[in-house]
């Protein structure tokens, strides 16, 4: 049997959970380009980042902060860097009111792998949308399926053109489940 892949997302159904805001630098300024966390490349040292808590509540081991930046507890960061050291980068982040170590997770590869025919719904930007800079790019992808033949040996990656999705291989999913990581939700792709 071949490898299975899962879209790793934030379980928003957890009662009393926290909601994290937009990352800021050590001086309290919002990061210039919050989308930099999705480009599939290692980032330069930005010093210690900070995250405000938009809604106070229960801390989770995996959370998507504002702009869907993945934030992970140290034990999740450790598991991911152990399993896929070349595919992830962890940036230390202080979270308001929580002394435990947390990290913003940067996935360092983007792979052309969306199977448009097998996906439930794929919509692309058209000339009628009036956004010429986005013409032909994905506007909406639901029920995403990927072509595993395009993935190679990758364990954790983002699909090209739909970088808000964070895809993990079955062994990564199992490792996160073994750690008891809270906040994770997996949907097979």
Steps between C-alpha positions, in 0.01 A plus 500: 500500500627846410553795725204703618497878540298730724416869515603605851279776633392664822214338694276800558238291685702477822302683770678781686797497262724797442509701177835652407554826313749641251872444568701805608872560532683565828405870476129418468472583130291261286721300265518676162397199296304235692469296179874429513417194712342335189760544231671167554839643587711540809477843659781712642535538876240755603579497868238394749153548361193559716138400464213677670204299618187629322278273711643371829446133569650154510846476342528246218801312365402587142321823409461711191561862599390796288582451132483125577861494621548163676608534863625188678607407851866399543420127509317522166785706354744237623301213346474679165866601482601145592281348226559758227798723587544637146130562452425723800643801677392606849507864607476567875198703602385638834129471565341753728447346844659160420858430609519162320712486182302541175613535140362622170534210258632580154463223243789529256357330193214561265403223260285505185267216598131599502296250301236736361287224349486296821440802727135571586509870405771706333438857391755727333506874452354608165511826300146571624629516857690820417826386662745460208792432738319184617375375163517119482601458865292307752219701652341216696587135557269276700517126543860521381670190370865482413694283257740300722720428196595871498600503868808278495646445848360821650359465851363850555428762235258754358326449164610746231227752438309421821764569764250544783479119509762318708542139386662227710580141416337220700813437712506868604130484590563189710796662677291805590223275629753306712618824663139574596518836320189705570336720238572279199242397246580276202312454174625249247592651166 
